[in-house]
Amino acid sequence: MANDITPIDTFVLPIGRQAIDLQRIVYESGGMAQLRLRIREGKRFTVIDIDSVSAERWGRAMLAWVAAEQT
């Protein structure tokens, strides 16, 4: 069970119209902060909780993709 949830960002993708929620979440047991990614597609939700090491790797990969697309 989550003890502390802090909103980070919310936006809707222009193609596909999926709603994206990013949240900082800390669980009662363990106390480790994680990044929660919630994707809403109509009535369906996908929720992924990511540790900081994985979030950094994912973020770097996304930034590298953006840089390559902008050249």
BELVEN-V650119 format. One line per field, one symbol per residue. phi: phi as a letter, one per 20 degrees, with the letter a starting at -180 (. if undefined). psi: psi as a letter, one per 30 degrees, with the letter a starting at -180 (. if undefined). burial: b if it has 9 or more other C-alpha atoms within 8 Angstrom, else e. A space follows every 10 residues. Layout:
phi: ???
psi: ???
burial: ???
//
This chain:
phi: .fecccfdab bdffdnlfed cdceccegeo mffceddddd cmeeddccdc ffffffffff fffffgfffe e
psi: kkekkkkelk lkkekfgkkk kkkkkkkeje gkklkkjkkk jcfkkkkkkk leeeeeeeee eeeeeeeeff .
burial: eeeebebeeb eebeeeebbb bbbbbbbeee eebbbbbbbb beeeeeeeeb bbeebeeeee eeeeeeeeee e
//
